[in-house]
């Protein structure tokens, strides 16, 4: 596969008000400076940089063209923007093959590279062991001057910190690394090289622990979402040929046999099989898949053979995009992690003051350095939130909830309002046709064939209900010449020279189709709680479909639990009011917004946000994408979600279980609670250690051990989230 040039800037995805840009240069860019420059620009709300995925997400004023934002980002980065401003849709995989996405350790930032952290910690540990063993064996003390072997080791070990000190001095900043570098230089200068090595050893140990827990979270996700085997079979001139998955192309016919994982997203063109889809749905049953069904990469053929036409391969498969989401999530910090950094900065300042005070009052450099060792290395404070958040994101992924970052994990537990889409969100993703009214001489078979032909490429749940009914009646579609989709309304097509409209009343009004003659039949269908779809042929209504949308079995329990937590519930749907009245009453909705177009859904969210409420939007369709992007937290029911909804959302419920919404809220609150406990552990032991050091009760070695113990305490407390497995209630 041809890789983008280093200066290439491309659009990965865009919806009004939000854009994701990718470039290899973003992997090595100063994220803080970049996001600060972008966030301060006109029309931009915020920007989030993810070096691991080599991308940046920008939220901006929806009234501004995306091309202007791309041009601005290109200027700031010094990268040539793409020739056109059109989004490269994720719904279509490029004709060229895409390599399967797997996180590369080499592409990770140095602080997250476990191998590098382990080498540094191992080297410093070897030096410390040599000092200890020599002292125990011979009773002699090694030379500890600046030019001694130990001094050289200390200087080499401190080089990363010293580089940071120089950089911070130029920028007039004071960070943890700067304070540590200054402390180590001071220790070496006064002949306390062993103390300097202890500080470096403890710091390296903290870095290793942080890198390890982050890498463990990544590895856990990668194992859960293991995408495909390395090789697969494709049909070439009627012969099955084994190729590497990197060589797959859109349009290839992939053959999956019993015991093999499917390597692509696509549609079955031949064969039938029982599939293990538990990776996606969590369902232990094996559904049967046959010709015409959609299948996804990562699912396992338990019995049978499938011939699949590849529609998306490599990085564009559903499961690969999910892994991208998790990679971004681990790099996207929660607000509480910022609190940890601020507390660490305060600890550094207080530590400096207490160290200086101890030196002035006691005149003991040893006591002062003991205090310094405890207070100048607030690793546990820094890890207090980050380890809890990383563990929670990993646990959520194992339980079928994908979170794009700590920010959204924290916010979902604090939302004041939850807005729900209806079809596919509160109702199941498999609506069924309950009734069909024929008019003007049209037969049932005529209507099913016309509707099937018009909706053949439409994957909306209501369209699927019509196609299922047509298949059951033995009706086959006929070719169409024109096919136009209208979000939130329906479809217009030309079938056998006839102009066919299939959709709701809004579509009929768009084309000025008179509905007065069928008002009574439509009213009768709506009174039964069914969704009414009209079929017009050459500007005349010839049929009405009544589609049932069964309520999800867990929806009532979820609504009751959210209401008990004083969360305001809103139903935001494109359906007519008479269709959703009973459902709204049954779920106890506080507000119902009906007949809402896609842009109207985002307007509803913004209206609620204007009252200073934190708003979550839960949806699954293309028509929900804008509202998901605008909401403080967008949640996608991703088993049936459109790609646009998946990209716009901040959290994805991949098992198609609405009960996971309350699960992730509980996990959010649990994470915040554990992070706060960690703050107390870190701060309390720092204070006790500083007092003990100032009073001469601790020496540098015991102070170092205290530091390691309380850091392990924080990690142990956070690790409790790795086993958090709250069971969602269902009817």
C-alpha positions, 0 to 999 in steps of 0.5 A: 500500500502506498503511504502518504507523503510526510507532508500529506494532510488528509481528511479521515472523517467530517460531519458539520462542526467536527473534522478528523485530520490525519498526517504522518507528521502529527505523530511527532508534532508538539501536541500542546502547542498545536492544540493551543494554536488551533483552540485559540483560532476563530470559529474553533471550539476545541482541538484534540491531538492524538500522536498514536493515531497520527490524527487531530480532531477539531470541533468548530462552528457548524456554520463554517465550511470544513475546507476553511478549517483544513486550510487553517490546520495546514498552515499551522502545521506547515502541511499542504492540505488536500486538493479538495475539501470533500471528506473521504468517506469511511463507508467506501473502502479504497480500491487499493488494499489497506494494511490491517491496523495493529498498534506498533510499539515503535510508533508510541511516544517514548513515555508510553514505550514499555521497552524503553522504560524497562531498559532505563529502569534496568540500567539504573537498578543494576547501578544501585545493586552494584553500589549496595553489593559492594558496600555489603561485601567490602564495606567500602564506598565507591567514589561519588564525584561528578567524574566518577563512574557513578557520577557518569551513570547519574548524568546519563540517566538524567539526560532526558530530564536535563533536556526537558529542563533546558526546553522548559527554561526557554519556554519559562515553564516549571514542570515535574521533570524540570524540578527533578532535573534541578534536584538531581544536579544539586545532589550530584554537585554536593556529592550525593550521587547515590541520592541522585541515583535513588531519585532517578531509579524511583522516577524510572520505576514510576515511568515503567509502572505507568507505561506498563498499565497503559500497555496492558490496557492496549494489549487487552483491547488488541486481544479482545478485538483481534481482527483477523488471521494473517492469511485468507482465501479469495476466489481467483478465476474460480480457484481458491487462492491463499493470500495475505490479508494486506493484499485484499481489495474491495470487490474480492470474493473472500472464502471463509471455511469452518474454523476460520475468521472472516477478514473483511466486512462484506455481503454474502454472495453464496453459501451459508454458515453459523457465525460466532459474532460474540466479538461484536455482539456478546451473544453466545448464540450462533446466528445463520448467515446466508446469501444477502446477509452482511458479515463483519471482520473478526467473526468466526465461522463455526460451521459452513462455508461463506463466499463474501464480496469484500466491501471494506478491508484493512483499516476500514473494517468495522472492527479496525475502526473500533480499535482506532477508537480505543487507541484514541481513547487511551490518549485522550485525557479526562479532566480529572487527570488535569487535576492530578497534574495540578496537584502534582505541580503544587506538591512540587512547589510545596516540596521545594519549600519544605526541603529548603526549610528543612535545610535551613532549620536543621542544617542537615543536607541528608534530611533535606534530601530525604524530604526532597526524595519524598516530595519531589517525585509525586509519581503516585499523584500523577498516576492517581487518575491516569491509571484509573482511567486507563483501567476503566477504558480497558474494562469497558472494552472487555464488556462491550463499551468503547470509549474514545477518551477519559474526557467522555468516561468522566462526562457520561457519569455527570450528564444532566440530560440524555436524548434518545433517538427512537428507531434502532435505539429505544426500539430493536434494530429489526422492525417488522411490517405489520400491515399493508394497505393497497389502493387504486388497483395495486396488489400486495405483490406489486407494492412489495416489489416496487418498495423492494426495488426502491429500497434495495440499497438502503440499510435503514431498519425500516427499509430492511423490514420491507425487504424482509417482508418481500423476501418472505412473500417470494418477491424479487426486486427489479432493476432501478435507474435512479435512486436518491436518499433523503435523510429522515424522509425516505427514498425516490427511485425510478423503477421500470420507468415509474417514479417511486417514492417510499417514505414518511409524510415529510417525503410526500410533502417534499414532492407535493403528493396529496395525502388527504385521501389516505389520511384515515388509513394513516391515522388508523395505522398510527393509532396502533403505534405503528410507523406509517410509510407511504408508497407513491407511484407517479405522484399517486399514493398506491399503498401504506405500510405499517411498521412495528418497532418493538421496544428493546426489552431493557429500555424501560429498566434503563429509563427508570434507572436514569430517572432515579438518578435525576437525569432528564430524559428526552425523545428526539425522533423523526417520527410523527407525534401520534406514533411516539406518544405511547412509547414516550409515556411508557418510558417516562420521557420528560420531553418529546420532540417529534417530526425532527429532521437531522439538523433539528436534532442537533438544534435540540441538543444545542437548545438544552446545552444553552441552559448550562446542562451537560447533554448526552445523545444516544443514536445509531443512524446517519441522521443522528451523526450531527447531534452526536457530534454536537452533544457533550457526549455522543453514544452510538448503538454501534451494532446497527450504527452507521459509520457516520454515527460511529465516527461522530460518537464518543462512546460506542455500545458494541453489543447493541445493549442499551443497558450498557448505558447505565453500566458505563455511567456506573463505571464512570462514577466508580472511576472518579471515586477510585481516582479521588481515593488515589489522591488521598493515598498519594497526598497523605503518604507524601505528607507523612514521608516529608514529616518523617524525613524532616524529623530524621526518622527516615533516610534516603533509602527508606524514603525511596521505599516509602515512595515505591510502596505508596505508588504501588498502593495507587496502582493496586487501587486502580487495578480494582477497576480491571475486574469491575463487571457490573451486570446490567439489569434487563426485563 
